[in-house]
């Protein structure tokens, strides 16, 4: 039988899964999804960029290093610029294995790539929400309004949090996959669910992936056993098989994501978050104070002002901020919910009731009331921000409000319906646009600092220095944009050494006051070669040599210093990146190659001695002397060392992460298995069809066909 003939023999999908006018729906929703991003983020479309929040202290430093190494022909596993180095793939928020990140930062300038990824996920969130609503059988009106409320009610304030934009975009697709599987029982949707969940994990951070999976754990069994309709009634004979296949999809998600999860798991065990406590993090940070929930119905009472949500905190209370505590659905959505409840529009639909229950449960969790219990549970104890569960509440409200709008206008004159829907959507868009400009820590500017790297005077100075530079500077991580290492660091999850008071610089950090002798000794010992300061240093207290002072095209605007220059000094008597344990004459060591995954050193010593590299010692780093494996030494609790005999040697430090290798193998094998199953299920379905008497496996017949057979 030919391939085309095989396609014709496959059962058709039920009417609810492919509504009439699908091409019109696809075109309409895509055009509106793109158009809304132009309205909200025109500055990004026109080449501008974001500034504020974590952008220049967290995201851009990571993305810039990642992009530079990719464009240099190297896939970086290690970031040598953050402090004394961090495992780039393990820290995860670089999103090195996320497909959109790889191609964007491989081929586009950093700012363009960042804007592209942000805008793309706004489009995806809108489209996926519309797809889910249509899969439930509701109209285009409901789909479009739900997409508008979900995407622009929850996302805009979090434009400064890349992980929230990317992770939130995939949540509605997971529900679409589940409903599609319920309606058709095609394995392709279970496999696609695995890929959708994986796409939430690969960008890093994992918080929204965890929340999505919790939601599905409630949603799937509730839809099968409680929230019944024609679709789930048709699933009765296949409930066990349905649950098993979806459970396999969940398990496969972790296997498919192992390339990211495995090295992150290793880092977690060695990080400041290994244990929950004062030195690590507080899970309650980022909650929504109960009184602040009034923003849902009275945003004008809060948003035009700078609200100090931490005011009046009592002992033991956790802090929060406006972005984490943001929860707003729009005035029109609230009115539609009131109408829908009064008229029973959604209260007779068990699918919508289920969404409402999930939304209410999420809302009850946002103030952090349940943390005394949940903070002892895996996942809940690792992630901060109870307020982030509001994404489920927003999604539930969006879908229900969309259905209410559909039912409100369903029997109206066509022209009147279009006019009213257009007015409501325009009003809601304006409502969200205004709120998005009040509640955020990021602003769009036409000439972002990241675009000025080629004009940075400091970048040219450090490039011409001839040796690897390590800066001590305020604005953690920001100076790494210049292509240098910088300390102190800012990491959501990082090696424990960076948070150990015994290994870090004695407090308080000397950004304003002169450094103490102990702090100077620490800087020299840590291999800091230069100081970048926001004010002139007192040369009577600082052993430094002035190098440069002026306005820098990157650092000054990133710091918001438009009236004063920055000051750049060379620290005297620092041991730099390379040093000997027992310095003596006729010793030398030179870096001849310094890549992210490999460091090559030419060294010579008249007597046996230990060569110190002031980079972080971390599992996976292996050292080779003259081509032979050698024993690495931990120096001063933090740095790398290797003992060398008298003579000339070539020393090579290579990063060979065992956890990354294991994860990569597991991910590749899982991908191969899933693709093989997908291939045979689609092209050779007969191989999977067994008689009911011998096995409880049936060919994939749509729910509508099953219902017809029963009749």
Protein Blocks (a to p, Z undefined) as FASTA:
>chain_A
ZZklmmmmpccddfklmcghklmmmmmmmmmmmmmmmmmmmmmmnopaceejjllmmmmm
mmmmmmmmmmnopacfbdfkgonbpafklnomnommgmklmmmmmmgcfklmmmmmmmmm
mmmmmmmmmmmmmmnopafklmmmmmmmmmmmmmmmmmmmmklmmmmmmmmmmmmmmmmm
mmnopaklmmmmmmmmmmmmmngnjlmmmmmmmmmmmmmmmmmmmmgcfklmmmmmmmmm
mmmmmmmmmmmmmmmmmmmmmmmmmmmmmmmklpgcfklccfkgoiacfklmmmmmmmml
mmmpccdfkgoiaehiacddfklmgccebjklmmmmmmmmmnommmmmmklmmmmmmmmm
mmmmmnommmmmmmmpghjlmpghjllmmmmmmmmmmmmmmmmmmmmmmmgcfklmmmmm
mmmmmmmmmmmmmmmmmnccbdcdfbdfklmmmmpmklmmmmmnopacddddehihklmm
nopacdddddfbdcfklmgmklmccddddfkbccdfklmmmmmmnopabdcdfbdcdfkl
mccddfbdcddfklmmmnopakbccdddddehiabjbdcfbgcehiacddfbdcfkbccd
ddddfbdcddddfbdcdehiacdeehiacddddeehlaccddddedddddddddddfklm
mmmmmmmmmmmmmmmmmmmmmmmmmlmpccfkloccdcdddfklmmmmmZZ
